Amino acid sequence: MDRAAILEKVRDLVSETLECDRDSVEEGTRFSDLGADSFDLLELVTAFEDEFGKTLDDDALQGIETVKDAVDAIENAQ
């Protein structure tokens, strides 16, 4: 799956999980700006892993602050 397709799926999952407008979810969007707390981030990571069939390692999880960070982590996951 290419980066653009991953980004589109991440945008869908973020807008659904955080109940926000999909148009407000861009690569540079910080999850904290969408009102996400640590529980929300855990829920998002679980959704990403389920959707893409990949496990995000702990190091990657620590660095996820933006939508771009999430896309990067998914791209690099095994």
N, C-alpha and C positions, 0 to 999 in steps of 0.2 A: 504494500500500500504506500502511495507516495505522500509526501508531507502535506500537500494541500487537502487530500482526503482525510488524513489524520486530524488536521486542524478543523475541518468541517464537523467531524464527529465529536471532537472535544468541545467545540462551541455548542453543539446540540446538547451534550451531556451536562455542561456547565449551566446552560440556561434552564434546563429541566430540573437539575438538582438544586440549584440556588434560586429557582423561580424568578429569574430576571429576564429582561428583554434580550433575545439572541443578538440583536444588532449592537448591543452594548458590550459584547464579548469579542474582543479583538486580541491579536497576539500579544500586544503590550499591556493588556488589562491585568491588573493585580487582583488576585482573589480577595484580598482584604478590602479593596475598593468596591467589591460586589457584596460586601457584608459577610464574607465567609469566615467562620471561626475554625478552630482545630478539628472539631467534630465534622464540620462540612468538608474540610479537606480530606479527612479520612474516608468519608462517604464518596467523594469524587475519585480518589485513588482506587477504591474498590470498584467503582463503576468503570474507570479506565481499564483496569485489569480484566474485568469481565468482558467488556466490549472488544478489546484488542487481543485477548487470550495471552497476555504477557504479564510477567511479574516484575514490578518496579522494585529495584533494590533500595535498601535503606539509605544509601548515600544519595541516590537520586531524589528520594522523598524529602530529604532535608533541604534541598535546593529549590523546591517547587514553590514559587511565589507568584508567577505570572502564567498566563495561558501558554506563552512560548516555552517556558520551563517545562510545562506538562507535555507539550508536543515533543520537545527534545528528549525527555525521559522515556516517552513511549517509543520514539524512533530508536533509541539506544538499548532498550530492554530486550532481553532474550525471550 
